[in-house]
Amino acid sequence: MLGIIGGSGLYDLPGLGGLRSETVRTPFGDPSDPILLGRLGGQEIAFVSRHGAGHRLSPSEVPYRANLYALKQLGVTRVISVSAVGSMKEEIVPGHLVLPTQYIDRTVARARTFFGEGVVAHVAFSDPVCPQLHGHLKAACAAAGATVHPSGTYVCIEGPQFSTRAESELYRSWKVDVIGMTALPEARLAREAELCYATVALATDYDCWHPGHDAVTVAQVIETMQRNIATSREVIRNAALTLDRIRERTCACGHALDAAVMTAPSRIPPAARERLALLLGDRFHA
């Protein structure tokens, strides 16, 4: 099953059928909304509306752990995250797509791990994007005729406010490509859940650094997003319809926990073992 995290506009995929809504409960609370399940061709898809119906959850309020855990619980193995971002480089024009390969985490108020409370795990995160899924998305963007930047660094800020000019210039000095508020801790949690993860970033503005453009506003973001949504739907559709080409996972994402858990199995508290059973599986029996 393919998981999609993004706005409700992504659900309107030509050919998507068998739609049904499923309420999923997790040890980490409820997801942002009930999960929408459907089928496109022979591919099952699970959609999560990141900010909830009506966009009622701020980036800091999104239940990231519940969203990723719920997708894992439903049988998802790959996750495509779609989100609006600001461009930090002249050549990334509003309306372009970016497929980030690196992230910088500037969030300060979000739960960023499934572990703790008796279980210590350190997953490898040097390359946070699944290379196999990333390559697949690159091909899906090309098939959609999208202008896409196939790599880059995404700096994730806490928000909900946009950056100050000083912050924007600081991030540009780091040579980042885009700025957003949602890719983290999503990517971290996906790795802990042994899910393949990649981001499709939709550039909507130039943040506030560009002297030839006004500072970013919500109205500007929404206007550009509306123009981008048709392209992003086509990318998702292409990716889903051709996913059988990479049916076998040849990446290391599905084994991220094999050497990551430091806690001796015999010392894992029963409550933690129950809470993390879906993630730990049978590899860590006492």
N, C-alpha and C positions, 0 to 999 in steps of 0.2 A: 504494500500500500504506500502511496505517495502522500506526504503531508504538505499542506500549503498554509503558511501563516501570512496574513495580510488583511486588506480591507474587503468589505462585502462585495465590491465591484468585481472581484476576481471570480465570483461564483458563476457569472453569466458566460460560461464557455459554450460555444456552439457544439452540439452533440452530447453535452453532459446530461445524463439521464439517471433514473432510479434514485432521485434525491430523497434523503430522509435525514432527520435531525436526531441526534443521540445525546442524551445527558450523561456525562461521564463524571464520576466521583474519583478523587485521588487523595492520597495521604497528605497532599500539599494544598488542599482546598479545591475549589471548583475552577475550571478553566474560564476564560473571559466570557464565553458563551457556549451553548450547546454546540457540539461538533456536527458540521454538515457533511454527510457522506454521499458519494455519488460514483458513477462509473463513466469513463470516457473511453470508448473503444473497449479494449480488454483491460484497462487500467483502473483499479480502485483508487479513489482520491478522498482524503479527509481534509476539510477546510476548518481553520480556526480564525475567527475574526479577532485580531489581536486586541483591539481597543473596545470590543463588545459592540452590540447593536447600537447604532446611533452615536458611535464614537464617544463613549461615556467614561472611558478609563484613560488617565494620563499615562505617559511612558513610565512614570515611577509606580503607578498603580497596577500595571499589567501583571497578572499572576503567571509569570514566566515558567516557574517550576510546574505548576498545574497544567499549563498548556503543553509543554514538552512531554510530561509524564502521561497525559491523556492520549497523546498521539502514539506514544510507545505502547500503551495499554491496548490500543485499537489494532496494533499490528503494523504501524508505520515503521519503515526502515530508512527512508530518505525524506528530508525536509527542505523545501524551498521557501525562503523567507523573502517577502516582497515589501519594500518600504520606501518612503520618500526621503530624500537626502538633499543637502545643500552641496553645491559644487565648490570646491576649493581651488580649482584650476581653470584658467581661461578656456582651455580646449574642451573641458567637459561642459557643454552648453546645456542649459535647461531644456529638457526633453530627451536628452541622451540617457542611455542605460549604462550602469557600471556593474561589473561582477567583481567585488572586492576579494582579495586573497589574504589580506591581513586586517587586524583590528587593533585599535588602541582604546582601552577602557578608561573613561573619565567619569563613570557613574559612581555614586557614593551612597545610595540609599536602597539598594536592591539585594535580595537574597541571590547569591551567585553560585550556589552549589546545592546538590541534593544531600550531601554528606554532612558530617558533624554529629554531635549528640551521641558519641560513642563509636563512630566509624570515621576513620581518616583515609582519604583517597586523594592522590595527586595524579591527575591524568596529564598526558603529554598534550601540549597545546601550541607548540611552535608553529605548526601549520594548521590553522583553525578551520580552513575550508576543505571539504572533501574534494580531492583532485579529480576523481571520477565524475562526480556530480557537476563540478565546475565546468569540466570539458563538455559535458552533455548540454549544459545551459548555454554555453558559448555557441554550440551548433544550433540550438533552438532559437537563439537571438538572430543568428544569421538567416535562418529559414523564415523568420518573421520580418526580415528586412529592416531590423532595428539598427540604429547607430549605437554601437556598444563598445565600451572600453573594457577589455577582457581581464584587467587586473587593477590593483590599486589598494590603498589603505583607507579604511573607514574609521574615523574617530567618533566614538559614541559618548555623548554628553548626557548628563542627568536630565536637563530640562526641568519643567516644561518651557521655560523661557528660551528664546533663541540667544545666540552668543552676543557678547559685547564686541565692539570693533577690536579692542585689545586682545580679547580671547581669539577672535577669528584670525588675526594676524599672527598670534602665537602658534595656532594650529597649522597655519600655512608655512611657518618657519620649520615645522616638523616634516614638511613635504607630504602631508596627507592629501588624499584625492577628494574625499567626500566627508560630510559631517551629518550625523543622524542621532536618534535617541533610542533605537530599539534593538540593534543587532546584538547587544550585550545586556544581560547575560544569556540571551538565546543561544549563541554559538557555544558558550561554555557548557551550558546544560545539555545541549545536543550531544556534545562529545562525551559527557559523563553518562548519558543514556545510550551511548554507542550507536547514535543515529548519524547518518551522512547529512551534512548541512552545507548550504550555500545561500548567499544573498543575491537577490536581484534588486539593485538600488536604482531608484528613479530620480534623476536630478531634476529638481523643481525650481531652483533659484541659485544665486551666487552668495548665499549667506549675507554678510554685510561688509565684506572686504572690498568688493568691486567698485571702483570709483564711478563707473559708467552706469551703475544700476542702483535702484533704491534698496534700502535695507529690506530684508525678507519680511513678508507679512503673511498671515493665514490666507487671505484672499488670493495672493499670488501663488501660494503652494497649491491651493485647491484648483485654481484655473489650470495650472500646468499639469496637475495630476489627472484632471479630466481628459486632457489631450493624450496623456501617457497611458491611460487605463486600457485602451483598445490594444495598444502594442504589447503591454504586459500580459493581457489575457491571451494574445496569440503566442507569446513566448511560453506561457504555462501550458497552453494546449499542445504546442509542438513537443515540449518536454515530456508531457504525459503520454502522448500517442506513440512516442519512439522510445519509451523507457525500457521496453523489452530488449533493446539493443545492448543494454548494460545490466541485464537481469542479474548476473552474478556480481556480487560486490568484491572487487579486487583490491579495494583500499583497506586501510588499517582501522577505519572508524568502528567497525563492528567488534573490535577486540580491545578497545581503549581501556577497559578495566582489568584486563588480564594481569598486568603488572603494576596496577595503580593503587590497589587497596593495601594499606600498611598495617591495618589492625589484624591481629591474630583472630582467626575465625572463632576460636573458643571464647574470645573476649568481646565479641559483638553482642550488645544487649538485645534481649528478645524483642523489645519495642522497635529498635533500629532495624533488626533483621526483618521484622514484619513490614516496616515502612519501606524498606529498600528491596524487598523480595523480587520485584519485577526487574530491578537493575542488577542485583547480585546473582540471581539465578542459582544454580546448584554448584557453582565453582567454589563457594566459600562456606561449605558446610563444616561444622566443627568436627 
